[in-house]
Amino acid sequence: MNKLFPSADAALDGIVKDGQLLAVGGFGLCGIPEALIAALRDSGVKGLTVISNNAGVDGFGLGQLLQTRQISKMISSYVGENKEFERQYLAKELELEFTPQGTLAEKLRAGGAGIPAFFTRTGVGTMVAEGKEIREFDGHQYVMERALNPDVALVKAHIADKSGNLVFRRTARNFNPACAMAGKVTVVEVEQIVEVGELDPDSIHLPGIYVHRIVHNPNPEKRIEKRTTRPAA
């Protein structure tokens, strides 16, 4: 099975549709699938529910899809750094399901592991727990959270072999593996592609069984959200 596609547009062709639930890897701008997000913007699909820790920044990353109004709902743990995200939410133009960060990660991991729901103490006694089942274990209350299984997951990795075995680079190994595992169809954007057998099995972070399509983007922009420097000595 050939998992390599010639472009991000081609990799999304036939699998993205209006009204889908999507998961997008990354944390802020670290480890986001830049080319795939741009291709999703250009596809014109709308009414999307997007699972992502946040929505990047204004005009870049998922911020592009907020500007084009292709996202109708975000499932996120953080709104900061994106003024349009904040504006749409406060103006009730965008639905937002606030989710504690660890819970969001576990919802994706559980979805990838075939676990439909789990119990956590996080959120008990707060708005997060409203309308959800509460159960007591060992004298403590826990809230039940449902797993997430997005229709499509867009992921960024550093290296892939042609079977889709993935290696992530440092901090970019954030939400990406969990998104990849949870997606019904997973599309991965990578900087390097190697032949099968070139990767040391012990260095593989995610096996190719979770990966359906691969696109090569050797020179991503990799913007920095906030650059802090000291004056030259």
C-alpha positions, 0 to 999 in steps of 0.5 A: 500500500502506497501511503505517500502523496505528492502534496498536502492537497492530494493527501486530503483529497476525498477524506475531508468533508463538511461537518467532520470531527478533526483532531490536529496535533501540536501545542501552540505553534510547536509541532503543527502540521502547517501544510496540511492545515493550509490545504484544509483551508484551501479545501473550503470544507466548513462546519468543522469541529476541531480537537486541538490544544489551542488554535495557534495564533492569528493568521497562522496554523488553525488561526487561518481556519477561524478567519475563514469561518470553517470551524464551528466548534473547538474542543480545546484547553486553551484560548490564549495567543489567538485574539480571533479565537477569543473574539469569536467565542465571546461573541458567541460565533464559535462553540467552545468545549473547554477541556482540562489539558490532561483530560484532553490528552487522555480522551485522545489516547483512550480513543486510540486504545479502544477505550470508550470512556474513563473516570478522572478526578479532574473537574469534579465539582466544577462546570466541567462535570455538569451533566456527566456521570459521577462515581465514587472510588476509594472515597473520592469522586470521579467524573466520567469522560468520553473518549474522542475518535475524530474522523480525520487526524492531521499530524506532524512528525519529523521522520517517517519511513514509507510504511508510516512508522514515525519519529517525532522531534523533541517537544513536537512529540506533544499531542501528535501521537495521541491524535494519530492513534485516535483518528479514523483516518490519519494524515501525517506531514513529515520533514524526512522520509526514509526507506523501510528498515532504515529506522532503528525499531527502538527509535520509532515513537508510533508504528505505521499501523496508525498512519494512512497517508503521508505528505513530505514537507521538508521546509516548514516555516516553524514560526515562533509564537513569542521570541524573548531575547536579551540585549547584546552584551 
